[in-house]
């Protein structure tokens, strides 16, 4: 385990000799933490599963801050992934200021980010994957958990084609999906024709005949073991995203179908059954306890990164984070159709410690080149840490709300609780690329309308129930809707209709009147025909007018836990 102190001690001595004291952090990281360290692993058994998920179209290295708050309710309260910060470090015996602490928590994030540098980058992921494949050429299987084709300027401009090309080059061997569906049915079909590997989503049916739209299962042989990979797409796609984009497809958890797919795989000789899921962690934990025969469950959607396997009965749950920040490696010893032993590592993709793969680096530059002038356009800079993750607010979301209040002349702003989007450090320039990393969706209209106080409370209650319903099968992932110009109190343990109270209009401190109409600005409406400028234009205009943005700590939401 390498700490920041270890890095700085070596770097300080080097700096005295070279006169480079001002660049200690990143130089030290590059010198002490090597690619070999990240890849260190004692192989086990016949099968090596590699898992990435929720990349959200991030081709280049980024900063990404993990949440300060990730609350669980009911039976999962206080269980991973609902552990953060110092409690997370203690639970997993991780040293403060270490590379693992930087990658997995919010602790001392800005200082550690300056020391350890960016994370991710498809060229770095390619390097790690190629190295593991070279070590285990007949044993390795690379699986993608979805939310891959969406989340950047170039993915929006190419309607996902850039990511299809990159994931083909990475050697992906199967995937499932969620945000992919927001390109619409026809575009998804077009892209699947370009994908060089199985697109698995056994829980998607057509609405006319209730027939399967996609394959549920793909079979592989690794190390003499027959492996079945079953794909589970995000079950609430037509609720969380626009229904009109997938009018002929129905979704759902479809627990009985998952069980049937597992039984069918076993009947066809599968010795290892893997569920490649985009359900979200708590949903998958419940599913694993109700469906027998799943050996490994690779979970996604909720962006959780856990350095150890969670087990439910005989099922191993793997949570691999998001944004290309981590690569999971799970080695399995399979005997008699059962997992006899396993060994796991969640590998942080620390950009400065990994040599970029030249072929992937060239491909990334090629797909970004037509848009380079726009991507690099500087809009302003930030004096605040800008991030998104957190149950109730993120500073980039607060910035988006500030922009909507100002640019759309609204009293209250609502911004969706998306979990995707890269972070920016204080002092960084804000580029158009950065804004699209937070806003690149296919339904971006920024609406302006009126809403009564009663309806506003209903909206907050509905979203809160989606997040804090004690039954995971009624949770849709994501975080609480972000608000601007509004304060409130939330008790996460109360039932729907009773969680939200003390709603206050911040501009004058008055209580929200249920009967009064308020001017609301928002974006990402799932309603067809929503009118308004795209959110990236609203945010871009606001940042350019500000020059330097400052986002103070948000203390307008009182959380009762």
KOLMI-114954 format. One record per residue (C-alpha): residue number from 1; x, y negated, z negated. Coordinates in steps of 0.001 Angstrom, whole numbers. Example, Ala and Ser with C-alpha at 12.3 -4.5 7.8 and 13.67 -1.06 7.14 Angstrom:
2
- resi, xx, yy, zz
- 1, 12300, 4500, -7800
- 2, 13670, 1060, -7140
This chain:
561
- resi, xx, yy, zz
- 1, 0, 0, 0
- 2, 1530, -3318, 1072
- 3, 803, -6505, -838
- 4, 1183, -10082, 208
- 5, 3912, -10428, -2423
- 6, 5912, -7655, -719
- 7, 5566, -9407, 2608
- 8, 6527, -12822, 1298
- 9, 9560, -11592, -648
- 10, 11157, -10173, 2468
- 11, 10070, -13081, 4619
- 12, 11392, -15682, 2189
- 13, 14888, -14228, 2408
- 14, 14639, -14159, 6177
- 15, 13418, -17743, 6252
- 16, 16382, -19003, 4257
- 17, 18663, -17629, 6958
- 18, 16601, -18672, 9957
- 19, 14965, -21883, 8801
- 20, 11421, -20636, 9547
- 21, 9811, -21073, 6117
- 22, 6667, -22566, 7666
- 23, 5729, -19292, 9371
- 24, 6270, -16902, 6492
- 25, 2930, -15131, 6365
- 26, 2509, -13776, 9858
- 27, 6212, -13140, 10401
- 28, 6276, -11139, 7186
- 29, 3266, -9097, 8168
- 30, 4768, -8306, 11532
- 31, 8064, -7248, 9934
- 32, 6750, -5098, 7077
- 33, 3497, -3511, 8242
- 34, 4071, -1482, 11363
- 35, 1989, 365, 13868
- 36, 3527, 3541, 12485
- 37, 2174, 2687, 9030
- 38, -1337, 2231, 10370
- 39, -1194, 5520, 12254
- 40, 314, 7517, 9380
- 41, -1874, 10589, 8947
- 42, -1279, 14267, 8241
- 43, -3337, 16164, 10810
- 44, -5846, 18752, 9646
- 45, -7895, 21439, 11333
- 46, -9020, 21695, 14924
- 47, -11043, 18484, 15479
- 48, -10178, 14774, 15306
- 49, -13178, 12471, 15553
- 50, -12490, 8807, 16355
- 51, -15332, 6356, 15779
- 52, -15868, 2699, 16620
- 53, -19150, 858, 16352
- 54, -20715, -2603, 16535
- 55, -17880, -4075, 18599
- 56, -20280, -6793, 19831
- 57, -18286, -7402, 22990
- 58, -15205, -8725, 21169
- 59, -12389, -8150, 23631
- 60, -9805, -10402, 21975
- 61, -8423, -10454, 18412
- 62, -10500, -12462, 15940
- 63, -10866, -13285, 12278
- 64, -13766, -11589, 10530
- 65, -14714, -12139, 6895
- 66, -16608, -9421, 5037
- 67, -19622, -10452, 2892
- 68, -19553, -11841, -617
- 69, -23066, -10502, -1239
- 70, -24524, -7216, 44
- 71, -27350, -6270, -2307
- 72, -29117, -2942, -2449
- 73, -32453, -2161, -4073
- 74, -34085, 901, -5586
- 75, -32029, 4076, -5615
- 76, -29131, 2537, -3663
- 77, -28579, -499, -5895
- 78, -24891, -677, -6753
- 79, -23948, 2152, -4395
- 80, -21709, 1726, -1353
- 81, -22063, -191, 880
- 82, -23764, -2483, -1667
- 83, -20486, -3233, -3432
- 84, -18390, -6279, -2571
- 85, -15444, -8394, -3666
- 86, -13616, -7467, -6853
- 87, -16058, -4657, -7559
- 88, -15194, -3145, -4184
- 89, -11457, -3356, -4893
- 90, -11935, -1703, -8273
- 91, -14179, 1071, -6957
- 92, -11719, 2050, -4244
- 93, -8549, 1311, -6222
- 94, -7327, -1272, -3716
- 95, -4641, -3757, -4749
- 96, -5524, -7423, -4521
- 97, -3739, -9324, -1744
- 98, -3041, -6072, 111
- 99, -3796, -5502, 3765
- 100, -6729, -3328, 2704
- 101, -8093, -6085, 466
- 102, -7899, -8528, 3363
- 103, -9595, -6180, 5790
- 104, -12338, -4888, 3498
- 105, -13392, -7823, 1296
- 106, -13887, -11576, 1163
- 107, -11318, -12022, -1587
- 108, -8809, -14852, -1017
- 109, -9809, -14558, 2625
- 110, -8334, -17753, 4061
- 111, -4909, -17276, 2485
- 112, -4747, -13612, 3434
- 113, -5965, -14354, 6959
- 114, -3079, -16775, 7382
- 115, -671, -14083, 6135
- 116, -1962, -11015, 7943
- 117, -3335, -12635, 11073
- 118, -6226, -11652, 13295
- 119, -7916, -8285, 13551
- 120, -9189, -6222, 16449
- 121, -8611, -6693, 20139
- 122, -9355, -3972, 22663
- 123, -5701, -3790, 23688
- 124, -4754, -2940, 20088
- 125, -7547, -396, 19749
- 126, -6323, 1203, 22965
- 127, -2823, 1513, 21538
- 128, -4062, 3308, 18419
- 129, -6395, 5608, 20331
- 130, -3740, 6559, 22877
- 131, -1257, 7325, 20091
- 132, -3703, 9634, 18298
- 133, -4648, 11344, 21556
- 134, -978, 11885, 22348
- 135, -569, 13548, 18956
- 136, -3779, 15601, 19270
- 137, -4431, 15932, 23029
- 138, -6761, 18937, 22783
- 139, -8490, 17959, 19568
- 140, -9599, 14331, 19832
- 141, -13118, 13024, 20570
- 142, -13823, 9251, 20773
- 143, -17399, 8126, 20013
- 144, -18995, 4667, 20183
- 145, -21906, 3824, 17864
- 146, -23457, 1073, 20010
- 147, -23906, -2707, 19826
- 148, -21044, -2768, 22289
- 149, -22331, -4597, 25373
- 150, -23557, -7787, 23627
- 151, -22050, -10629, 21626
- 152, -19770, -12791, 23792
- 153, -19731, -15279, 26645
- 154, -18406, -12723, 29135
- 155, -20823, -9964, 28131
- 156, -23712, -12381, 28636
- 157, -22337, -13658, 31947
- 158, -21798, -10139, 33324
- 159, -24899, -8649, 31656
- 160, -22736, -6102, 29864
- 161, -20622, -5046, 32840
- 162, -17382, -6282, 31268
- 163, -17827, -3990, 28278
- 164, -18792, -1001, 30393
- 165, -15552, -1381, 32328
- 166, -13498, -1769, 29160
- 167, -15123, 1160, 27312
- 168, -14633, 3377, 30373
- 169, -10946, 2448, 30362
- 170, -10740, 3137, 26626
- 171, -11760, 6725, 27303
- 172, -14999, 6667, 25319
- 173, -16703, 10067, 25407
- 174, -20251, 9271, 24219
- 175, -22252, 6303, 22939
- 176, -25620, 5285, 21536
- 177, -27206, 1833, 21567
- 178, -29167, -1084, 20141
- 179, -28420, -4615, 21445
- 180, -27712, -2996, 24800
- 181, -31498, -2806, 25259
- 182, -31832, -6609, 25170
- 183, -30598, -6722, 28753
- 184, -33895, -5092, 29723
- 185, -34885, -1684, 30999
- 186, -33675, -2105, 34577
- 187, -30294, -3499, 33619
- 188, -29727, -739, 31061
- 189, -30430, 1853, 33769
- 190, -27983, 100, 36113
- 191, -25231, 30, 33499
- 192, -25748, 3667, 32539
- 193, -24998, 4536, 36168
- 194, -21620, 2833, 35697
- 195, -20810, 4464, 32354
- 196, -18334, 7336, 32640
- 197, -19671, 9205, 29597
- 198, -23017, 10289, 28078
- 199, -25451, 7596, 26881
- 200, -27304, 9358, 24060
- 201, -30566, 8165, 22530
- 202, -32805, 11064, 21662
- 203, -35284, 8895, 19755
- 204, -36357, 6836, 22784
- 205, -39450, 7948, 24720
- 206, -41470, 6504, 27548
- 207, -44791, 5021, 26466
- 208, -46890, 6698, 29170
- 209, -46020, 10385, 28824
- 210, -44028, 10399, 25548
- 211, -41166, 12025, 27424
- 212, -37500, 11521, 26577
- 213, -35928, 8580, 28395
- 214, -32312, 9506, 27653
- 215, -30398, 12648, 26760
- 216, -30316, 13430, 23067
- 217, -27260, 15668, 22945
- 218, -23901, 16203, 24595
- 219, -21612, 19180, 24012
- 220, -17837, 19141, 23784
- 221, -15106, 21635, 22980
- 222, -12153, 20501, 20919
- 223, -9525, 22780, 19407
- 224, -11645, 25808, 20212
- 225, -14651, 24362, 18325
- 226, -17954, 23742, 20128
- 227, -19243, 20309, 19099
- 228, -22735, 18881, 19553
- 229, -23061, 15081, 19472
- 230, -26639, 13852, 18990
- 231, -27365, 10179, 19742
- 232, -29753, 8077, 17661
- 233, -30451, 4544, 18953
- 234, -31655, 1731, 16699
- 235, -35195, 2807, 15796
- 236, -36698, -680, 15409
- 237, -35519, -2234, 18676
- 238, -38982, -3416, 19863
- 239, -39597, -5063, 16464
- 240, -36233, -6693, 15777
- 241, -35791, -7677, 19430
- 242, -38271, -8658, 22153
- 243, -40773, -5950, 23001
- 244, -41236, -7367, 26511
- 245, -37655, -6394, 27385
- 246, -38393, -2678, 26871
- 247, -42142, -2487, 27642
- 248, -42139, 1150, 28750
- 249, -40001, 2614, 25981
- 250, -40933, 3501, 22406
- 251, -38491, 3927, 19539
- 252, -38516, 5249, 15976
- 253, -36517, 7234, 13442
- 254, -38273, 10404, 14627
- 255, -36875, 12539, 11838
- 256, -38551, 15703, 13171
- 257, -36937, 15169, 16573
- 258, -33518, 14803, 14969
- 259, -34076, 18051, 13072
- 260, -35189, 19773, 16284
- 261, -32073, 18531, 18105
- 262, -29879, 19871, 15315
- 263, -31589, 23273, 15455
- 264, -31335, 23360, 19237
- 265, -27631, 22520, 19088
- 266, -27015, 25323, 16612
- 267, -29001, 27733, 18775
- 268, -26760, 26818, 21713
- 269, -23662, 27716, 19732
- 270, -22583, 24421, 18197
- 271, -20170, 25002, 15327
- 272, -19988, 21292, 14447
- 273, -22988, 18939, 14657
- 274, -22343, 15184, 14742
- 275, -25097, 12559, 14586
- 276, -23930, 9402, 16360
- 277, -26348, 6933, 14803
- 278, -27324, 3295, 14917
- 279, -29918, 3556, 12149
- 280, -28057, 1559, 9494
- 281, -26329, 2977, 6439
- 282, -29209, 3284, 3978
- 283, -31512, 4788, 6618
- 284, -28817, 7314, 7498
- 285, -28221, 8173, 3856
- 286, -31919, 9015, 3492
- 287, -31998, 10882, 6805
- 288, -28993, 12975, 5854
- 289, -30807, 14061, 2698
- 290, -33878, 15162, 4660
- 291, -32445, 16822, 7790
- 292, -30334, 19924, 7261
- 293, -27454, 20960, 9446
- 294, -25779, 17605, 10213
- 295, -22088, 18040, 9478
- 296, -20940, 14489, 10229
- 297, -23054, 11347, 10446
- 298, -21297, 8422, 12132
- 299, -23376, 5441, 11033
- 300, -23634, 1972, 12531
- 301, -25783, -1167, 12804
- 302, -25286, -2607, 9304
- 303, -21552, -3282, 9922
- 304, -20436, -1610, 6704
- 305, -16784, -598, 6390
- 306, -15992, 2033, 3745
- 307, -12495, 3429, 3176
- 308, -13819, 6751, 1868
- 309, -16390, 9235, 3104
- 310, -19801, 9200, 1415
- 311, -21425, 12623, 1129
- 312, -25083, 13584, 1069
- 313, -25312, 17300, 410
- 314, -23053, 18844, 3040
- 315, -23174, 15835, 5373
- 316, -20200, 13484, 5671
- 317, -21177, 9818, 6231
- 318, -18654, 7623, 8044
- 319, -18981, 3806, 8107
- 320, -16514, 2176, 10519
- 321, -17204, -1565, 10207
- 322, -17643, -3813, 13225
- 323, -16095, -6118, 15841
- 324, -13235, -3739, 16663
- 325, -11799, -4424, 13224
- 326, -11495, -753, 12292
- 327, -10953, 2644, 13858
- 328, -12155, 5657, 11903
- 329, -10207, 8893, 12088
- 330, -11793, 12049, 10665
- 331, -9945, 15352, 10945
- 332, -12033, 18473, 10387
- 333, -11179, 22083, 9675
- 334, -14149, 24104, 10934
- 335, -14580, 27739, 9913
- 336, -17578, 29943, 10540
- 337, -19712, 27082, 11796
- 338, -19067, 24997, 8693
- 339, -16711, 22186, 7679
- 340, -14211, 23879, 5391
- 341, -12082, 20773, 4805
- 342, -11671, 17224, 6064
- 343, -9251, 14314, 5936
- 344, -10214, 10693, 6638
- 345, -8718, 7277, 7202
- 346, -10371, 3973, 8037
- 347, -7609, 2275, 10026
- 348, -7613, -1543, 9925
- 349, -6774, -2909, 13357
- 350, -4313, -5578, 12198
- 351, -3431, -7317, 15431
- 352, 60, -8522, 14550
- 353, 1224, -5051, 13475
- 354, 181, -3282, 16700
- 355, 1734, -3450, 20143
- 356, -900, -4316, 22759
- 357, -1545, -1629, 25315
- 358, -434, -3243, 28604
- 359, -3120, -1630, 30775
- 360, -5957, -2664, 28485
- 361, -4470, -6125, 27962
- 362, -4409, -6621, 31735
- 363, -8011, -5426, 32057
- 364, -9215, -7767, 29324
- 365, -7509, -10697, 31009
- 366, -9022, -9688, 34352
- 367, -12613, -9605, 33106
- 368, -12190, -12910, 31246
- 369, -10313, -14741, 34011
- 370, -13360, -15990, 35975
- 371, -14601, -17741, 32836
- 372, -11291, -18909, 31367
- 373, -11939, -22649, 31780
- 374, -15237, -22456, 29908
- 375, -13972, -20031, 27267
- 376, -11104, -22313, 26269
- 377, -13087, -25559, 26197
- 378, -12461, -27243, 22840
- 379, -15576, -28751, 21276
- 380, -14150, -29952, 17977
- 381, -12576, -28466, 14900
- 382, -13652, -27230, 11488
- 383, -12482, -28295, 8067
- 384, -14485, -25431, 6543
- 385, -14251, -21654, 6717
- 386, -16955, -20639, 9174
- 387, -18376, -17137, 8873
- 388, -21692, -15353, 9226
- 389, -21850, -12284, 6968
- 390, -23829, -12508, 3708
- 391, -27328, -11536, 2611
- 392, -28636, -15107, 2356
- 393, -26370, -17501, 4197
- 394, -23184, -17908, 6153
- 395, -21419, -21166, 6871
- 396, -21604, -20792, 10659
- 397, -25323, -20139, 10291
- 398, -25548, -23266, 8131
- 399, -23793, -25132, 10947
- 400, -26327, -23798, 13446
- 401, -29132, -24982, 11168
- 402, -27506, -28426, 10849
- 403, -27365, -28599, 14642
- 404, -31032, -27697, 15068
- 405, -32170, -30186, 12431
- 406, -30251, -32985, 14115
- 407, -30590, -32132, 17794
- 408, -34219, -31005, 17650
- 409, -35391, -33644, 15140
- 410, -36837, -31067, 12746
- 411, -37573, -30968, 9027
- 412, -36717, -27291, 8609
- 413, -34507, -24959, 10661
- 414, -34673, -21169, 10865
- 415, -31795, -19063, 12170
- 416, -31861, -15246, 12396
- 417, -29836, -13165, 9956
- 418, -27616, -11600, 12589
- 419, -24483, -9894, 11264
- 420, -22373, -10296, 14388
- 421, -20016, -13187, 15081
- 422, -16343, -13962, 14461
- 423, -15025, -16200, 11688
- 424, -13006, -19435, 11992
- 425, -10430, -20659, 9482
- 426, -10260, -24236, 8171
- 427, -8275, -26326, 10622
- 428, -9096, -24205, 13652
- 429, -10378, -25699, 16850
- 430, -13893, -24637, 17806
- 431, -14135, -23507, 21407
- 432, -17109, -22704, 23577
- 433, -16002, -19068, 23295
- 434, -16466, -19298, 19508
- 435, -19980, -20693, 19826
- 436, -21025, -17923, 22208
- 437, -19555, -15339, 19835
- 438, -22298, -16460, 17437
- 439, -25144, -17070, 19875
- 440, -24793, -14954, 23042
- 441, -28220, -13358, 23447
- 442, -30664, -13010, 26331
- 443, -33479, -14904, 24557
- 444, -31671, -18061, 23331
- 445, -34393, -20737, 23563
- 446, -34375, -23226, 20663
- 447, -38045, -23897, 19988
- 448, -39579, -26836, 18148
- 449, -43063, -26457, 16739
- 450, -45150, -26913, 13621
- 451, -45712, -24375, 10892
- 452, -47749, -24638, 7708
- 453, -46118, -24093, 4356
- 454, -48224, -20971, 3945
- 455, -46998, -19510, 7228
- 456, -43411, -20416, 6363
- 457, -43674, -18429, 3140
- 458, -45164, -15505, 5045
- 459, -42191, -15515, 7412
- 460, -39704, -15490, 4533
- 461, -41635, -12739, 2742
- 462, -41719, -10553, 5846
- 463, -37991, -10877, 6461
- 464, -37225, -10261, 2779
- 465, -39272, -7055, 2864
- 466, -37361, -5917, 5908
- 467, -34138, -6348, 3946
- 468, -35183, -5359, 411
- 469, -37924, -2774, 804
- 470, -36974, 12, -1624
- 471, -37698, 2637, 1057
- 472, -34783, 2540, 3544
- 473, -37061, 3752, 6345
- 474, -38797, 361, 6198
- 475, -35549, -1605, 6433
- 476, -34433, -2913, 9805
- 477, -30936, -4069, 8893
- 478, -29599, -7565, 9341
- 479, -29640, -10251, 6674
- 480, -32134, -12812, 5387
- 481, -33275, -15487, 7824
- 482, -31047, -18541, 7366
- 483, -32757, -21825, 6519
- 484, -31847, -25475, 6895
- 485, -33661, -28297, 5139
- 486, -35331, -25787, 2807
- 487, -34543, -24358, -609
- 488, -36234, -21405, -2307
- 489, -36002, -18758, -5001
- 490, -36013, -15037, -4201
- 491, -36495, -12074, -6536
- 492, -35374, -9071, -4500
- 493, -37017, -6543, -6831
- 494, -40574, -7807, -6483
- 495, -43019, -6447, -3872
- 496, -43815, -8150, -591
- 497, -45725, -11380, -1056
- 498, -44142, -12042, -4444
- 499, -40420, -12337, -3694
- 500, -40314, -15973, -2515
- 501, -41088, -18933, -4789
- 502, -40028, -22528, -5557
- 503, -39913, -23519, -1885
- 504, -38593, -27073, -1616
- 505, -38190, -29553, 1246
- 506, -34621, -30727, 740
- 507, -34882, -34116, 2408
- 508, -37122, -35474, -385
- 509, -37171, -32722, -3021
- 510, -40910, -32137, -2668
- 511, -42506, -28737, -3123
- 512, -43569, -27057, 106
- 513, -47311, -27614, 508
- 514, -49056, -24456, 1807
- 515, -51605, -26564, 3698
- 516, -49201, -29088, 5235
- 517, -47631, -28639, 8674
- 518, -43843, -28982, 8937
- 519, -41719, -29500, 12053
- 520, -39672, -26339, 12489
- 521, -36747, -25639, 14805
- 522, -35520, -22131, 15410
- 523, -34125, -19729, 17992
- 524, -34115, -16070, 19003
- 525, -37900, -15820, 19016
- 526, -39100, -12390, 20134
- 527, -42154, -13987, 21753
- 528, -42152, -14042, 25539
- 529, -42234, -17484, 27145
- 530, -40613, -19382, 24268
- 531, -39454, -22784, 25518
- 532, -36456, -24902, 24541
- 533, -32781, -25476, 25308
- 534, -30437, -22512, 24756
- 535, -29011, -22445, 21262
- 536, -25417, -22657, 22485
- 537, -26151, -26018, 24118
- 538, -27729, -27323, 20909
- 539, -24745, -26244, 18801
- 540, -22206, -27435, 21367
- 541, -23765, -30905, 21557
- 542, -23813, -31202, 17785
- 543, -20178, -30140, 17307
- 544, -18981, -32522, 20005
- 545, -20786, -35418, 18331
- 546, -19337, -34522, 14927
- 547, -15779, -33993, 16132
- 548, -14810, -32315, 12894
- 549, -17428, -30228, 11129
- 550, -17699, -29775, 7382
- 551, -20102, -27222, 5913
- 552, -20441, -27527, 2126
- 553, -21220, -24478, -25
- 554, -24898, -23576, 260
- 555, -26515, -23782, -3169
- 556, -30113, -24163, -2038
- 557, -31130, -20509, -2511
- 558, -31575, -19072, -6000
- 559, -31234, -15296, -6000
- 560, -32685, -13174, -8812
- 561, -30984, -9786, -8864
